[in-house]
């Protein structure tokens, strides 16, 4: 445990349809040596109300937007409240590191950009300073998985089911925000992503941002990539040279295009052997251990 007048905590945040158990190896690693000398607390949070985010009777589920102006029931607001509550338990000022996987990175970025409080030149959550943010496989510029038309009916069906289940209590205008649900907000070039990716230098400079992407899509879903990958990640383009027409697979980690993870203002790292999920397996997978090896000096670096 860190011994100083300023405490330091680590926050783990899962992705779309996820739950805290997905980051159990990350959480466990951060509680062990040498990280136990760095962090006074490690918290593995969920911004959903239910375990997997599909309890349609709860206020935070799949139709809840990542962030939307003038709406307080968003995933960003929920994560903000959770972290604020933890920070308030410390009498000392707190440095916060966030380890966010996949869509959790978009929730974290929205929370920082739109909700985190300012103090001096840094960004704060109540009396805590956000120091490092590690985005693991986050679709910072969207994901082709959300773009393909086959997924749109699924989102509409889930939202429609949600509305039907709420009919006894009445339908509010927020129930009809189908195109602003978290899933649809991850479509490349969505209005949400365009606004989120607009430059905000003060936020970019006040925090140390790190992205990590994987490039290995084979094995992500067993044998399914033979169908899954060509359909969701294919690219067709024309070349002036023979054979003129090219069809190929866009580099990806099984769920997110590799070129949609990096941010201009971040330290961008690549683990070529990592799939979308093995980015989190810091103990059981070679690729996950490689992720940890890259992040370790950043985590242990003195402020």
Phi, psi and omega in degrees: 000138181294142179240098178195171180289338176255125179275160181224130181234157176243135178244130176252134183225125184280182181253196182302131181060021184264183177206161186307330181300337180293337179252024184296326180287325175295312180301312182297319180298320183287347177265358183253167178298140002270002186287339178291345174274352182257313187259132175277342179199142174236123182238131180252106191253162172230130178271002172269161177277324182255170188302318183244011176076015183236024174272103188284000177264358182259158184288338180242110181213203187291339180273352180290127180291155174299311174201142174211133182300139177072011174237130182265343178270078177230165179294325179296317178297318182294316179296321178301314180296319181296313181293319178301319180297321179292315182298323182295342180287345181261136175284328180278167172289153188233134170266133185244127170250136181241128177250104187244131180257136171053234182298337177303333177292324178289323176297316181295314180298320179295318179301315181292314185290321187254339188239330185296141181276149179265147172211119186060238182251005183250170177258135187233152168243103188057248181255028179240143179257126176283118187259302180235142173231120181254116182257110186259104180065029182281132179281071186297338177239025177095173179223138180297333178302321179280341186279327185295138186300335182297336183272337183297314177301328179297316180295319179296319180298314181296317180292320178298319178297320179300315181297316181298320181291339182262359183307320181302333181262001181095154180254127179262168180298330181293336180293342184260008181278055184300318184281001180241013176290164184302322181295312182291334178291343179271000175294130180308138179069018174295157180299326178299312182291324178300316179289318181297325184270003173293136186300136177220083193302324182297318177292319183295323184275336184281341185236145174273110183260135179225129174247148176228129179237153175251161182235001185260109180262335180293130179096351180300319182231039180066233181279346184300331180305337178299331177256316186300307186294310181300327182284316187271334186236020180285155177221129179243129179213162183255137178236147180285347180254156179302138010267020173072306180258127181241137174231123183212176179259127177291133178306130183202169180260013182108333180225334184232133175300134182298326183281358180257006180267313186298151175238143183300326185267003185254165166276115187255119184245152181229132172242100189299333183272001186268138169266179183301321182271327182292349172301339184258349186272073186287350180247318192263346182237142179300318179297319179295321178294329176292322176300312180300319180299322179288324184275335186307309181296332178288317180295319185276352181298134180288144180293000000 
